């Protein structure tokens, strides 16, 4: 029985990459609204050219999308020239700020060397700017970035990506000699609310952000010419032509020059301020552009949540099952071979210290994006509590009981099965229970690498500033954790021997 | 009393066992005679339990050999040791019963592992229940639901289940109150007599040793000081320690003899 499950699991891991060969063209997008809209538009354009395509929306940041593109987990995603120069090709001698046709050719050939093609610019430049609330800017007398030097007491909050980019905060501070020490990273979509609430004085904004008008934010003039140009383009793998026919890339190329800055701000505002789902925003745009009308599929909200719960349970169930099959034997081994035990416990403990998101990202080069890497990461997370509790359960058996079993003449396997595992079962089950609860929580982050689950509505909700959507993910996730807790209390009644359950009545 | 000169069924040959820097047993030789009860007695830390655990193969000697019918215990590896243990029964102070198994399941665990038939198991359990005088309703209970005396009776049943030739008991009555203890001492003497087992038992109580033992082995600081009958120890002590140990255990007799009671 156990062996059969192990085979299934091995088969799953082996077959998953092979199955990718026959899949539809896969478009990715970054985890912010504009990228999702562009991803939706690219998907729609490819579909209307007769190529089957799917959109893995809001996967994560630049590094994740680029790695996914190069590894073939996705085929297409929207990007910005400044990001390509500063982040992706960093160190290849591309000076920021240039965007002549010549420079674009050099950029294109550098990308081609990596097996990636680039469309002509889509028509707008979404560069970074430093934004301050209009009233606040007037009160401080600030209109240029260099004016900020006179106000070292200001609080800055930047998107996590901007904090760490080569052309982000550290370089900006050096260029302008900015004195502010109170600087922190946060989600881009939360920054506008923090500005309005007064907890932040300045943040990084994109020049096509829908909120600029809505919140009355003023972009400060870049008087030292620091920020590069960020012209939107679409990147695609050069093997798309071979795998999906020339129509796909041709359809993407036709988007060039079709989206100017006011159009993009309007599309962003439709999605973020009017709360129109991105697929509909994109479909309306494409229809206006004379593409075949592409029906934006819209699922019933409750059916959608049910599907997310199923995905979530799949992530937790598969990873937990694999973890039990691996961790219980490991725990037994750690208890039996002391020299192996300490390194084993230390290793599983070390995995636990890796932040969940980082662990998920580490899985991408190995397993691509989607369910498999998420399950792998959750599996690794679930190991520690189970290994540790199995080890503690077995080593905690009193010596006279172990020797009584030995003295009966039982072989080691029978001692393990009939004496040690039953005596350790309450602790082992408690370990599995905490692993399950950890996994239910951590699985929400799976949405960031395209694994779906209840994190999907949570992150979409944060992106769109839609509390209802956040709750639609968060509430079922909490209930699920409670349900798992209850389930294990029930399981304890079945697995743990009767005499070990009640407190000893002696 | 001990005029039986048949060779020992199990013996230590110049065995030394150290725990870290402490020598628990030093160059000790000792035999268990067939169909006789050998009782090791001595103060705490004298090495008596270590001798018993060495003879069961639960500990390996640092020097010397443990011989079963003149063959080294570990001569045939782990499986040989397991065959030896199937021919032995073992009872520890608080029974060593598995808390997750009922009395019956404790008793029949090894027989079930060996694939005995239901009928054979049931017949043997009935026989043993009568032998150790266990109330029938105790069989379905878990160890924590049994009295101390009942636990020891169940442990004895478990040890006797496969009808082993050798029986090891480590302070089997040590945790019982005096009345139950006295009752079980008499019953054990009768059972050993009736079954004719070769028994090795550890106790710290001289009266218990006198009631149960054909041979009494007095240990002190890892060495055997004297072995023989209770009469030998009382009348012909080989060292002042023997006299002191016997006196300390017979203060009631001494007090009566001096007219203090």
Interface residues (C-beta under 8 A of the other chain):
Chain A: X400 X401 X403 X404 X405 X406 X407 X408 X409 X410 X411 X414 X418 X419 X422 X423 X497 X498 X499 X500 X504 X505 X506
Chain B: X53 X56 X58 X82 X83 X84 X85 X86 X88 X90 X92 X93 X94 X96 X97 X98 X99 X100 X101 X102 X109 X110 X113 X142 X143 X144 X145 X158 X168
